[in-house]
Amino acid sequence: MFKNLIAPVQAWLLTQKRCVGCGAPLKDGSKKDVHGKTTVTCKCGRIFIHDSKTNSFRRALFSEVK
């Protein structure tokens, strides 16, 4: 039930290009290329994948971080 309340808010934050944890703009995060993908690490430590085609972000999977 808790996830049903939080998921829409997190999706909205990602469309605004903001971190789902602290709300900071993801453009300010540190960028790094890993396995041909651009990863963005927020100041709070959450890692996101940037899709340059659609200019959108999503949370990184554990397999993408290693």
PDB file of N, H, CA, C and O in Angstrom:
ATOM      1  N   MET A   1       0.822  -1.189   0.000  1.00  0.00           N
ATOM      2  CA  MET A   1       0.000   0.000   0.000  1.00  0.00           C
ATOM      3  C   MET A   1       0.875   1.264   0.000  1.00  0.00           C
ATOM      4  O   MET A   1       0.575   2.236  -0.694  1.00  0.00           O
ATOM      5  N   PHE A   2       1.947   1.235   0.780  1.00  0.00           N
ATOM      6  H   PHE A   2       2.190   0.445   1.343  1.00  0.00           H
ATOM      7  CA  PHE A   2       2.830   2.396   0.856  1.00  0.00           C
ATOM      8  C   PHE A   2       3.475   2.683  -0.505  1.00  0.00           C
ATOM      9  O   PHE A   2       3.655   3.839  -0.889  1.00  0.00           O
ATOM     10  N   LYS A   3       3.823   1.601  -1.231  1.00  0.00           N
ATOM     11  H   LYS A   3       3.678   0.662  -0.919  1.00  0.00           H
ATOM     12  CA  LYS A   3       4.444   1.767  -2.542  1.00  0.00           C
ATOM     13  C   LYS A   3       3.472   2.415  -3.530  1.00  0.00           C
ATOM     14  O   LYS A   3       3.896   3.163  -4.411  1.00  0.00           O
ATOM     15  N   ASN A   4       2.187   2.139  -3.391  1.00  0.00           N
ATOM     16  H   ASN A   4       1.843   1.531  -2.675  1.00  0.00           H
ATOM     17  CA  ASN A   4       1.186   2.733  -4.280  1.00  0.00           C
ATOM     18  C   ASN A   4       1.087   4.246  -4.084  1.00  0.00           C
ATOM     19  O   ASN A   4       0.687   4.963  -5.001  1.00  0.00           O
ATOM     20  N   LEU A   5       1.441   4.727  -2.916  1.00  0.00           N
ATOM     21  H   LEU A   5       1.766   4.144  -2.171  1.00  0.00           H
ATOM     22  CA  LEU A   5       1.424   6.163  -2.663  1.00  0.00           C
ATOM     23  C   LEU A   5       2.704   6.850  -3.124  1.00  0.00           C
ATOM     24  O   LEU A   5       2.663   7.987  -3.595  1.00  0.00           O
ATOM     25  N   ILE A   6       3.830   6.174  -2.993  1.00  0.00           N
ATOM     26  H   ILE A   6       3.863   5.251  -2.610  1.00  0.00           H
ATOM     27  CA  ILE A   6       5.133   6.770  -3.278  1.00  0.00           C
ATOM     28  C   ILE A   6       5.488   6.709  -4.764  1.00  0.00           C
ATOM     29  O   ILE A   6       6.103   7.644  -5.277  1.00  0.00           O
ATOM     30  N   ALA A   7       5.126   5.655  -5.458  1.00  0.00           N
ATOM     31  H   ALA A   7       4.626   4.895  -5.042  1.00  0.00           H
ATOM     32  CA  ALA A   7       5.525   5.457  -6.864  1.00  0.00           C
ATOM     33  C   ALA A   7       5.123   6.618  -7.778  1.00  0.00           C
ATOM     34  O   ALA A   7       5.950   7.044  -8.583  1.00  0.00           O
ATOM     35  N   PRO A   8       3.904   7.150  -7.700  1.00  0.00           N
ATOM     36  CA  PRO A   8       3.559   8.283  -8.578  1.00  0.00           C
ATOM     37  C   PRO A   8       4.384   9.533  -8.286  1.00  0.00           C
ATOM     38  O   PRO A   8       4.715  10.289  -9.200  1.00  0.00           O
ATOM     39  N   VAL A   9       4.712   9.748  -7.027  1.00  0.00           N
ATOM     40  H   VAL A   9       4.443   9.135  -6.285  1.00  0.00           H
ATOM     41  CA  VAL A   9       5.523  10.916  -6.656  1.00  0.00           C
ATOM     42  C   VAL A   9       6.936  10.759  -7.215  1.00  0.00           C
ATOM     43  O   VAL A   9       7.505  11.714  -7.744  1.00  0.00           O
ATOM     44  N   GLN A  10       7.501   9.561  -7.100  1.00  0.00           N
ATOM     45  H   GLN A  10       7.038   8.785  -6.671  1.00  0.00           H
ATOM     46  CA  GLN A  10       8.829   9.319  -7.639  1.00  0.00           C
ATOM     47  C   GLN A  10       8.841   9.437  -9.158  1.00  0.00           C
ATOM     48  O   GLN A  10       9.797   9.967  -9.723  1.00  0.00           O
ATOM     49  N   ALA A  11       7.811   8.959  -9.821  1.00  0.00           N
ATOM     50  H   ALA A  11       7.034   8.529  -9.362  1.00  0.00           H
ATOM     51  CA  ALA A  11       7.727   9.079 -11.281  1.00  0.00           C
ATOM     52  C   ALA A  11       7.653  10.544 -11.693  1.00  0.00           C
ATOM     53  O   ALA A  11       8.272  10.948 -12.677  1.00  0.00           O
ATOM     54  N   TRP A  12       6.904  11.331 -10.949  1.00  0.00           N
ATOM     55  H   TRP A  12       6.401  11.003 -10.149  1.00  0.00           H
ATOM     56  CA  TRP A  12       6.802  12.760 -11.253  1.00  0.00           C
ATOM     57  C   TRP A  12       8.153  13.450 -11.063  1.00  0.00           C
ATOM     58  O   TRP A  12       8.547  14.281 -11.880  1.00  0.00           O
ATOM     59  N   LEU A  13       8.864  13.105  -9.982  1.00  0.00           N
ATOM     60  H   LEU A  13       8.544  12.430  -9.318  1.00  0.00           H
ATOM     61  CA  LEU A  13      10.189  13.693  -9.743  1.00  0.00           C
ATOM     62  C   LEU A  13      11.156  13.358 -10.874  1.00  0.00           C
ATOM     63  O   LEU A  13      11.940  14.211 -11.288  1.00  0.00           O
ATOM     64  N   LEU A  14      11.108  12.121 -11.379  1.00  0.00           N
ATOM     65  H   LEU A  14      10.471  11.427 -11.043  1.00  0.00           H
ATOM     66  CA  LEU A  14      11.987  11.745 -12.481  1.00  0.00           C
ATOM     67  C   LEU A  14      11.643  12.490 -13.764  1.00  0.00           C
ATOM     68  O   LEU A  14      12.540  12.817 -14.541  1.00  0.00           O
ATOM     69  N   THR A  15      10.364  12.765 -14.004  1.00  0.00           N
ATOM     70  H   THR A  15       9.635  12.500 -13.373  1.00  0.00           H
ATOM     71  CA  THR A  15      10.005  13.545 -15.194  1.00  0.00           C
ATOM     72  C   THR A  15      10.479  14.984 -15.066  1.00  0.00           C
ATOM     73  O   THR A  15      10.715  15.654 -16.072  1.00  0.00           O
ATOM     74  N   GLN A  16      10.620  15.461 -13.839  1.00  0.00           N
ATOM     75  H   GLN A  16      10.428  14.917 -13.022  1.00  0.00           H
ATOM     76  CA  GLN A  16      11.140  16.803 -13.598  1.00  0.00           C
ATOM     77  C   GLN A  16      12.669  16.822 -13.539  1.00  0.00           C
ATOM     78  O   GLN A  16      13.277  17.863 -13.293  1.00  0.00           O
ATOM     79  N   LYS A  17      13.290  15.635 -13.773  1.00  0.00           N
ATOM     80  H   LYS A  17      12.796  14.789 -13.973  1.00  0.00           H
ATOM     81  CA  LYS A  17      14.749  15.465 -13.742  1.00  0.00           C
ATOM     82  C   LYS A  17      15.323  15.798 -12.363  1.00  0.00           C
ATOM     83  O   LYS A  17      16.324  16.503 -12.237  1.00  0.00           O
ATOM     84  N   ARG A  18      14.656  15.268 -11.334  1.00  0.00           N
ATOM     85  H   ARG A  18      13.843  14.695 -11.436  1.00  0.00           H
ATOM     86  CA  ARG A  18      15.084  15.466  -9.947  1.00  0.00           C
ATOM     87  C   ARG A  18      15.257  14.117  -9.269  1.00  0.00           C
ATOM     88  O   ARG A  18      14.644  13.127  -9.667  1.00  0.00           O
ATOM     89  N   CYS A  19      16.083  14.089  -8.258  1.00  0.00           N
ATOM     90  H   CYS A  19      16.581  14.894  -7.934  1.00  0.00           H
ATOM     91  CA  CYS A  19      16.335  12.870  -7.496  1.00  0.00           C
ATOM     92  C   CYS A  19      15.075  12.485  -6.720  1.00  0.00           C
ATOM     93  O   CYS A  19      14.371  13.343  -6.189  1.00  0.00           O
ATOM     94  N   VAL A  20      14.806  11.179  -6.664  1.00  0.00           N
ATOM     95  H   VAL A  20      15.378  10.481  -7.095  1.00  0.00           H
ATOM     96  CA  VAL A  20      13.618  10.711  -5.944  1.00  0.00           C
ATOM     97  C   VAL A  20      13.833  10.697  -4.439  1.00  0.00           C
ATOM     98  O   VAL A  20      12.867  10.570  -3.686  1.00  0.00           O
ATOM     99  N   GLY A  21      15.070  10.824  -3.981  1.00  0.00           N
ATOM    100  H   GLY A  21      15.854  10.928  -4.592  1.00  0.00           H
ATOM    101  CA  GLY A  21      15.355  10.788  -2.556  1.00  0.00           C
ATOM    102  C   GLY A  21      15.404  12.160  -1.922  1.00  0.00           C
ATOM    103  O   GLY A  21      14.763  12.408  -0.901  1.00  0.00           O
ATOM    104  N   CYS A  22      16.174  13.059  -2.536  1.00  0.00           N
ATOM    105  H   CYS A  22      16.695  12.858  -3.366  1.00  0.00           H
ATOM    106  CA  CYS A  22      16.369  14.370  -1.920  1.00  0.00           C
ATOM    107  C   CYS A  22      15.780  15.515  -2.736  1.00  0.00           C
ATOM    108  O   CYS A  22      15.696  16.636  -2.235  1.00  0.00           O
ATOM    109  N   GLY A  23      15.371  15.266  -3.976  1.00  0.00           N
ATOM    110  H   GLY A  23      15.439  14.355  -4.383  1.00  0.00           H
ATOM    111  CA  GLY A  23      14.753  16.303  -4.793  1.00  0.00           C
ATOM    112  C   GLY A  23      15.741  17.228  -5.487  1.00  0.00           C
ATOM    113  O   GLY A  23      15.330  18.209  -6.106  1.00  0.00           O
ATOM    114  N   ALA A  24      17.027  16.938  -5.397  1.00  0.00           N
ATOM    115  H   ALA A  24      17.360  16.141  -4.894  1.00  0.00           H
ATOM    116  CA  ALA A  24      18.038  17.782  -6.045  1.00  0.00           C
ATOM    117  C   ALA A  24      18.008  17.569  -7.559  1.00  0.00           C
ATOM    118  O   ALA A  24      17.693  16.470  -8.017  1.00  0.00           O
ATOM    119  N   PRO A  25      18.328  18.598  -8.337  1.00  0.00           N
ATOM    120  CA  PRO A  25      18.388  18.429  -9.796  1.00  0.00           C
ATOM    121  C   PRO A  25      19.482  17.435 -10.183  1.00  0.00           C
ATOM    122  O   PRO A  25      20.598  17.497  -9.667  1.00  0.00           O
ATOM    123  N   LEU A  26      19.153  16.516 -11.095  1.00  0.00           N
ATOM    124  H   LEU A  26      18.246  16.465 -11.514  1.00  0.00           H
ATOM    125  CA  LEU A  26      20.111  15.500 -11.494  1.00  0.00           C
ATOM    126  C   LEU A  26      21.206  16.065 -12.393  1.00  0.00           C
ATOM    127  O   LEU A  26      22.236  15.418 -12.582  1.00  0.00           O
ATOM    128  N   LYS A  27      21.004  17.249 -12.947  1.00  0.00           N
ATOM    129  H   LYS A  27      20.167  17.774 -12.794  1.00  0.00           H
ATOM    130  CA  LYS A  27      22.051  17.850 -13.783  1.00  0.00           C
ATOM    131  C   LYS A  27      23.266  18.226 -12.943  1.00  0.00           C
ATOM    132  O   LYS A  27      24.361  18.387 -13.482  1.00  0.00           O
ATOM    133  N   ASP A  28      23.088  18.368 -11.619  1.00  0.00           N
ATOM    134  H   ASP A  28      22.199  18.237 -11.181  1.00  0.00           H
ATOM    135  CA  ASP A  28      24.188  18.723 -10.725  1.00  0.00           C
ATOM    136  C   ASP A  28      24.963  17.503 -10.235  1.00  0.00           C
ATOM    137  O   ASP A  28      26.005  17.654  -9.597  1.00  0.00           O
ATOM    138  N   GLY A  29      24.471  16.295 -10.525  1.00  0.00           N
ATOM    139  H   GLY A  29      23.624  16.173 -11.043  1.00  0.00           H
ATOM    140  CA  GLY A  29      25.132  15.077 -10.064  1.00  0.00           C
ATOM    141  C   GLY A  29      26.383  14.771 -10.859  1.00  0.00           C
ATOM    142  O   GLY A  29      26.603  15.331 -11.932  1.00  0.00           O
ATOM    143  N   SER A  30      27.202  13.879 -10.324  1.00  0.00           N
ATOM    144  H   SER A  30      27.022  13.424  -9.451  1.00  0.00           H
ATOM    145  CA  SER A  30      28.424  13.497 -11.024  1.00  0.00           C
ATOM    146  C   SER A  30      28.101  12.442 -12.075  1.00  0.00           C
ATOM    147  O   SER A  30      27.392  11.474 -11.799  1.00  0.00           O
ATOM    148  N   LYS A  31      28.626  12.637 -13.278  1.00  0.00           N
ATOM    149  H   LYS A  31      29.201  13.423 -13.502  1.00  0.00           H
ATOM    150  CA  LYS A  31      28.333  11.755 -14.413  1.00  0.00           C
ATOM    151  C   LYS A  31      29.526  10.860 -14.692  1.00  0.00           C
ATOM    152  O   LYS A  31      30.679  11.266 -14.552  1.00  0.00           O
ATOM    153  N   LYS A  32      29.216   9.613 -15.096  1.00  0.00           N
ATOM    154  H   LYS A  32      28.279   9.283 -15.210  1.00  0.00           H
ATOM    155  CA  LYS A  32      30.262   8.653 -15.405  1.00  0.00           C
ATOM    156  C   LYS A  32      29.715   7.674 -16.423  1.00  0.00           C
ATOM    157  O   LYS A  32      28.544   7.299 -16.357  1.00  0.00           O
ATOM    158  N   ASP A  33      30.555   7.254 -17.371  1.00  0.00           N
ATOM    159  H   ASP A  33      31.506   7.559 -17.425  1.00  0.00           H
ATOM    160  CA  ASP A  33      30.155   6.245 -18.361  1.00  0.00           C
ATOM    161  C   ASP A  33      30.499   4.856 -17.848  1.00  0.00           C
ATOM    162  O   ASP A  33      31.655   4.563 -17.539  1.00  0.00           O
ATOM    163  N   VAL A  34      29.478   3.998 -17.759  1.00  0.00           N
ATOM    164  H   VAL A  34      28.540   4.236 -18.010  1.00  0.00           H
ATOM    165  CA  VAL A  34      29.660   2.628 -17.298  1.00  0.00           C
ATOM    166  C   VAL A  34      28.937   1.705 -18.264  1.00  0.00           C
ATOM    167  O   VAL A  34      27.729   1.831 -18.462  1.00  0.00           O
ATOM    168  N   HIS A  35      29.670   0.781 -18.865  1.00  0.00           N
ATOM    169  H   HIS A  35      30.652   0.678 -18.705  1.00  0.00           H
ATOM    170  CA  HIS A  35      29.096  -0.192 -19.798  1.00  0.00           C
ATOM    171  C   HIS A  35      28.325   0.484 -20.933  1.00  0.00           C
ATOM    172  O   HIS A  35      27.291  -0.032 -21.358  1.00  0.00           O
ATOM    173  N   GLY A  36      28.798   1.611 -21.426  1.00  0.00           N
ATOM    174  H   GLY A  36      29.638   2.030 -21.081  1.00  0.00           H
ATOM    175  CA  GLY A  36      28.157   2.293 -22.541  1.00  0.00           C
ATOM    176  C   GLY A  36      26.939   3.116 -22.159  1.00  0.00           C
ATOM    177  O   GLY A  36      26.230   3.614 -23.034  1.00  0.00           O
ATOM    178  N   LYS A  37      26.688   3.264 -20.872  1.00  0.00           N
ATOM    179  H   LYS A  37      27.264   2.859 -20.161  1.00  0.00           H
ATOM    180  CA  LYS A  37      25.554   4.056 -20.403  1.00  0.00           C
ATOM    181  C   LYS A  37      26.070   5.172 -19.508  1.00  0.00           C
ATOM    182  O   LYS A  37      27.096   5.017 -18.845  1.00  0.00           O
ATOM    183  N   THR A  38      25.371   6.281 -19.489  1.00  0.00           N
ATOM    184  H   THR A  38      24.538   6.407 -20.028  1.00  0.00           H
ATOM    185  CA  THR A  38      25.761   7.391 -18.633  1.00  0.00           C
ATOM    186  C   THR A  38      25.051   7.256 -17.294  1.00  0.00           C
ATOM    187  O   THR A  38      23.822   7.267 -17.230  1.00  0.00           O
ATOM    188  N   THR A  39      25.829   7.130 -16.233  1.00  0.00           N
ATOM    189  H   THR A  39      26.828   7.122 -16.285  1.00  0.00           H
ATOM    190  CA  THR A  39      25.252   7.071 -14.896  1.00  0.00           C
ATOM    191  C   THR A  39      25.437   8.420 -14.223  1.00  0.00           C
ATOM    192  O   THR A  39      26.466   9.075 -14.383  1.00  0.00           O
ATOM    193  N   VAL A  40      24.433   8.819 -13.476  1.00  0.00           N
ATOM    194  H   VAL A  40      23.597   8.287 -13.346  1.00  0.00           H
ATOM    195  CA  VAL A  40      24.468  10.066 -12.724  1.00  0.00           C
ATOM    196  C   VAL A  40      24.287   9.709 -11.256  1.00  0.00           C
ATOM    197  O   VAL A  40      23.313   9.055 -10.884  1.00  0.00           O
ATOM    198  N   THR A  41      25.222  10.139 -10.431  1.00  0.00           N
ATOM    199  H   THR A  41      26.014  10.670 -10.733  1.00  0.00           H
ATOM    200  CA  THR A  41      25.150   9.883  -8.997  1.00  0.00           C
ATOM    201  C   THR A  41      24.771  11.179  -8.294  1.00  0.00           C
ATOM    202  O   THR A  41      25.466  12.187  -8.421  1.00  0.00           O
ATOM    203  N   CYS A  42      23.689  11.149  -7.566  1.00  0.00           N
ATOM    204  H   CYS A  42      23.125  10.329  -7.463  1.00  0.00           H
ATOM    205  CA  CYS A  42      23.210  12.320  -6.832  1.00  0.00           C
ATOM    206  C   CYS A  42      24.063  12.522  -5.586  1.00  0.00           C
ATOM    207  O   CYS A  42      24.814  11.634  -5.182  1.00  0.00           O
ATOM    208  N   LYS A  43      23.939  13.685  -4.992  1.00  0.00           N
ATOM    209  H   LYS A  43      23.329  14.407  -5.321  1.00  0.00           H
ATOM    210  CA  LYS A  43      24.702  13.973  -3.774  1.00  0.00           C
ATOM    211  C   LYS A  43      24.271  13.082  -2.611  1.00  0.00           C
ATOM    212  O   LYS A  43      25.036  12.899  -1.664  1.00  0.00           O
ATOM    213  N   CYS A  44      23.066  12.528  -2.665  1.00  0.00           N
ATOM    214  H   CYS A  44      22.445  12.677  -3.434  1.00  0.00           H
ATOM    215  CA  CYS A  44      22.601  11.640  -1.600  1.00  0.00           C
ATOM    216  C   CYS A  44      23.028  10.194  -1.836  1.00  0.00           C
ATOM    217  O   CYS A  44      22.793   9.340  -0.981  1.00  0.00           O
ATOM    218  N   GLY A  45      23.652   9.900  -2.982  1.00  0.00           N
ATOM    219  H   GLY A  45      23.843  10.594  -3.677  1.00  0.00           H
ATOM    220  CA  GLY A  45      24.183   8.571  -3.244  1.00  0.00           C
ATOM    221  C   GLY A  45      23.350   7.706  -4.162  1.00  0.00           C
ATOM    222  O   GLY A  45      23.797   6.621  -4.534  1.00  0.00           O
ATOM    223  N   ARG A  46      22.170   8.133  -4.543  1.00  0.00           N
ATOM    224  H   ARG A  46      21.808   9.014  -4.241  1.00  0.00           H
ATOM    225  CA  ARG A  46      21.352   7.343  -5.450  1.00  0.00           C
ATOM    226  C   ARG A  46      21.927   7.437  -6.863  1.00  0.00           C
ATOM    227  O   ARG A  46      22.418   8.488  -7.277  1.00  0.00           O
ATOM    228  N   ILE A  47      21.860   6.329  -7.593  1.00  0.00           N
ATOM    229  H   ILE A  47      21.462   5.476  -7.258  1.00  0.00           H
ATOM    230  CA  ILE A  47      22.441   6.266  -8.929  1.00  0.00           C
ATOM    231  C   ILE A  47      21.321   6.135  -9.948  1.00  0.00           C
ATOM    232  O   ILE A  47      20.402   5.333  -9.781  1.00  0.00           O
ATOM    233  N   PHE A  48      21.409   6.936 -11.011  1.00  0.00           N
ATOM    234  H   PHE A  48      22.156   7.587 -11.147  1.00  0.00           H
ATOM    235  CA  PHE A  48      20.420   6.966 -12.075  1.00  0.00           C
ATOM    236  C   PHE A  48      21.097   6.713 -13.412  1.00  0.00           C
ATOM    237  O   PHE A  48      22.294   6.953 -13.566  1.00  0.00           O
ATOM    238  N   ILE A  49      20.320   6.222 -14.385  1.00  0.00           N
ATOM    239  H   ILE A  49      19.348   6.027 -14.260  1.00  0.00           H
ATOM    240  CA  ILE A  49      20.787   6.028 -15.751  1.00  0.00           C
ATOM    241  C   ILE A  49      20.133   7.104 -16.607  1.00  0.00           C
ATOM    242  O   ILE A  49      18.919   7.297 -16.555  1.00  0.00           O
ATOM    243  N   HIS A  50      20.950   7.805 -17.399  1.00  0.00           N
ATOM    244  H   HIS A  50      21.937   7.648 -17.441  1.00  0.00           H
ATOM    245  CA  HIS A  50      20.437   8.847 -18.282  1.00  0.00           C
ATOM    246  C   HIS A  50      20.304   8.299 -19.690  1.00  0.00           C
ATOM    247  O   HIS A  50      21.274   7.795 -20.257  1.00  0.00           O
ATOM    248  N   ASP A  51      19.110   8.392 -20.260  1.00  0.00           N
ATOM    249  H   ASP A  51      18.322   8.801 -19.800  1.00  0.00           H
ATOM    250  CA  ASP A  51      18.853   7.989 -21.636  1.00  0.00           C
ATOM    251  C   ASP A  51      18.951   9.239 -22.501  1.00  0.00           C
ATOM    252  O   ASP A  51      18.084  10.111 -22.440  1.00  0.00           O
ATOM    253  N   SER A  52      20.005   9.326 -23.303  1.00  0.00           N
ATOM    254  H   SER A  52      20.709   8.618 -23.353  1.00  0.00           H
ATOM    255  CA  SER A  52      20.240  10.539 -24.086  1.00  0.00           C
ATOM    256  C   SER A  52      19.257  10.693 -25.242  1.00  0.00           C
ATOM    257  O   SER A  52      19.021  11.810 -25.702  1.00  0.00           O
ATOM    258  N   LYS A  53      18.678   9.591 -25.718  1.00  0.00           N
ATOM    259  H   LYS A  53      18.869   8.683 -25.344  1.00  0.00           H
ATOM    260  CA  LYS A  53      17.711   9.681 -26.830  1.00  0.00           C
ATOM    261  C   LYS A  53      16.445  10.413 -26.407  1.00  0.00           C
ATOM    262  O   LYS A  53      15.957  11.293 -27.115  1.00  0.00           O
ATOM    263  N   THR A  54      15.922  10.039 -25.246  1.00  0.00           N
ATOM    264  H   THR A  54      16.319   9.324 -24.671  1.00  0.00           H
ATOM    265  CA  THR A  54      14.676  10.646 -24.770  1.00  0.00           C
ATOM    266  C   THR A  54      14.929  11.722 -23.727  1.00  0.00           C
ATOM    267  O   THR A  54      13.991  12.373 -23.267  1.00  0.00           O
ATOM    268  N   ASN A  55      16.195  11.917 -23.348  1.00  0.00           N
ATOM    269  H   ASN A  55      16.957  11.389 -23.722  1.00  0.00           H
ATOM    270  CA  ASN A  55      16.584  12.884 -22.328  1.00  0.00           C
ATOM    271  C   ASN A  55      15.803  12.654 -21.028  1.00  0.00           C
ATOM    272  O   ASN A  55      15.238  13.582 -20.450  1.00  0.00           O
ATOM    273  N   SER A  56      15.789  11.385 -20.587  1.00  0.00           N
ATOM    274  H   SER A  56      16.248  10.631 -21.057  1.00  0.00           H
ATOM    275  CA  SER A  56      15.081  11.032 -19.362  1.00  0.00           C
ATOM    276  C   SER A  56      15.996  10.232 -18.442  1.00  0.00           C
ATOM    277  O   SER A  56      17.055   9.760 -18.858  1.00  0.00           O
ATOM    278  N   PHE A  57      15.577  10.086 -17.194  1.00  0.00           N
ATOM    279  H   PHE A  57      14.717  10.469 -16.856  1.00  0.00           H
ATOM    280  CA  PHE A  57      16.334   9.367 -16.192  1.00  0.00           C
ATOM    281  C   PHE A  57      15.511   8.222 -15.645  1.00  0.00           C
ATOM    282  O   PHE A  57      14.281   8.242 -15.687  1.00  0.00           O
ATOM    283  N   ARG A  58      16.217   7.210 -15.125  1.00  0.00           N
ATOM    284  H   ARG A  58      17.217   7.193 -15.091  1.00  0.00           H
ATOM    285  CA  ARG A  58      15.571   6.114 -14.402  1.00  0.00           C
ATOM    286  C   ARG A  58      16.549   5.617 -13.357  1.00  0.00           C
ATOM    287  O   ARG A  58      17.755   5.838 -13.467  1.00  0.00           O
ATOM    288  N   ARG A  59      16.024   4.943 -12.337  1.00  0.00           N
ATOM    289  H   ARG A  59      15.045   4.764 -12.248  1.00  0.00           H
ATOM    290  CA  ARG A  59      16.895   4.392 -11.295  1.00  0.00           C
ATOM    291  C   ARG A  59      17.734   3.268 -11.885  1.00  0.00           C
ATOM    292  O   ARG A  59      17.252   2.509 -12.726  1.00  0.00           O
ATOM    293  N   ALA A  60      18.970   3.158 -11.455  1.00  0.00           N
ATOM    294  H   ALA A  60      19.361   3.774 -10.772  1.00  0.00           H
ATOM    295  CA  ALA A  60      19.879   2.125 -11.938  1.00  0.00           C
ATOM    296  C   ALA A  60      19.584   0.797 -11.228  1.00  0.00           C
ATOM    297  O   ALA A  60      19.227   0.769 -10.051  1.00  0.00           O
ATOM    298  N   LEU A  61      19.741  -0.275 -11.961  1.00  0.00           N
ATOM    299  H   LEU A  61      20.031  -0.253 -12.917  1.00  0.00           H
ATOM    300  CA  LEU A  61      19.613  -1.612 -11.390  1.00  0.00           C
ATOM    301  C   LEU A  61      20.929  -1.996 -10.734  1.00  0.00           C
ATOM    302  O   LEU A  61      21.969  -1.417 -11.048  1.00  0.00           O
ATOM    303  N   PHE A  62      20.897  -2.974  -9.819  1.00  0.00           N
ATOM    304  H   PHE A  62      20.052  -3.444  -9.564  1.00  0.00           H
ATOM    305  CA  PHE A  62      22.119  -3.424  -9.165  1.00  0.00           C
ATOM    306  C   PHE A  62      23.132  -3.943 -10.177  1.00  0.00           C
ATOM    307  O   PHE A  62      24.334  -3.720 -10.031  1.00  0.00           O
ATOM    308  N   SER A  63      22.641  -4.641 -11.211  1.00  0.00           N
ATOM    309  H   SER A  63      21.664  -4.823 -11.330  1.00  0.00           H
ATOM    310  CA  SER A  63      23.552  -5.201 -12.213  1.00  0.00           C
ATOM    311  C   SER A  63      24.228  -4.101 -13.046  1.00  0.00           C
ATOM    312  O   SER A  63      25.304  -4.332 -13.598  1.00  0.00           O
ATOM    313  N   GLU A  64      23.626  -2.926 -13.145  1.00  0.00           N
ATOM    314  H   GLU A  64      22.752  -2.739 -12.697  1.00  0.00           H
ATOM    315  CA  GLU A  64      24.212  -1.837 -13.915  1.00  0.00           C
ATOM    316  C   GLU A  64      25.242  -1.050 -13.110  1.00  0.00           C
ATOM    317  O   GLU A  64      26.071  -0.345 -13.686  1.00  0.00           O
ATOM    318  N   VAL A  65      25.197  -1.164 -11.804  1.00  0.00           N
ATOM    319  H   VAL A  65      24.524  -1.736 -11.336  1.00  0.00           H
ATOM    320  CA  VAL A  65      26.088  -0.397 -10.948  1.00  0.00           C
ATOM    321  C   VAL A  65      27.432  -1.100 -10.785  1.00  0.00           C
ATOM    322  O   VAL A  65      28.464  -0.435 -10.692  1.00  0.00           O
ATOM    323  N   LYS A  66      27.440  -2.415 -10.749  1.00  0.00           N
ATOM    324  H   LYS A  66      26.602  -2.956 -10.825  1.00  0.00           H
ATOM    325  CA  LYS A  66      28.673  -3.170 -10.511  1.00  0.00           C
ATOM    326  C   LYS A  66      29.672  -3.022 -11.617  1.00  0.00           C
ATOM    327  O   LYS A  66      30.756  -3.602 -11.551  1.00  0.00           O
TER     328      LYS A  66
END
